[in-house]
Amino acid sequence: MVGLAGMKATLQQPEIVVRKGKPVSVILPIEIYQELLERLEDADDMEWLKKARQKPMRYRPLKEYLAQRKAKSPIESIPRKFCGKGLAAARPQNS
């Protein structure tokens, strides 16, 4: 049996592991594995981009966005750091 150090030195191509005459797994250098992962992620990104491009793009004017944001509940618009302290605590103190 070859140790991991010996395998690292000799393993340049993927090795197929066979059980009962059937391939069950592959041992490959980490560089090849990382390249395969990158290619898979790139393919997923391209698939998502194709789907996104099929949908019509919708833009809205800034005024419309701001009006919708302003219409939200006042509680939602208060920054979390001020919750529980009251708005007076958020005002700068004149010394």
N, C-alpha and C positions, 0 to 999 in steps of 0.2 A: 504494500500500500504506500502511495506517495503522500508525504506530508504536505501541508499547505504551502510551505516555503518552496518545496520542490515543484509543486503544481503551478505556482505563480511563475516560476522561471520557464516552465515548459509549455504552459497553456497560452497559445497565440490564437488559436481558432476555437470556435465553440465546440464543446464536447457533448455528445448525446449520451444520456444515461438510459440504459435499456434494462427492463425487467421482464422476464418470461418472453423474451424475443420482441417486445414492443417498446418503442421509445416513450419514456415517461417524463423526462425533464432534460434541461440543457444547462451546462455549466459554461459560462462565457466571461471574458475579461470585463471588469467594471466599466472600462471606457466604452465598450460596445453596448453594454446594458444602459449606460447613461445616454448614449446617442439614440438608442431605441426609445427611451422615455421621452426625450426631447422631440423626436419625430412624431410620436403619438400625441403629445400635447399640441404640437403644431397642427396636426390633422384635426384635432378637436376644435382648435381655434378657428381654422378655416371653415369647418362645418358650421360653427356658430355664426361666423361672419356672413356666410352665404344666406343663412336663414334671416339674419338681421337685415340684410340688404333687400330681401324680398318684401319686407314690411314697409309700408309708406312712412316716410319720415314726417314727424309732426313737430313743428316749432310753434311757440306762442310768444307773443310780444312780452317784453319785460313788465310793462304796466299790468298785464293780465296776471302774470305770476305774482307780482307784488300785492295785487288786490286779493288774490286767493290766499296768500300767506297772511295778510293782515286780517282776513276774515276768520282765521282760526281762533279758537278759544284763547283768551288772554293768558290763561294758566299755561298753555302749551308754549307760548312765546317767551315766558320768563326763563332765563338760563337756570339750569339746575343748581349752580353754585349759590344762587340767591334763595332757593326754596327753603322755607323753614326759618329764615332769618328776617324776612320782611324786606320790602323794598328800601326802607330807610337805611338798613345796614349796607346797601349797595352804594349809597351816595358817598362821595368823598367827604371827609371831615375837614373843615377849615380850622387850622390851628393858629 
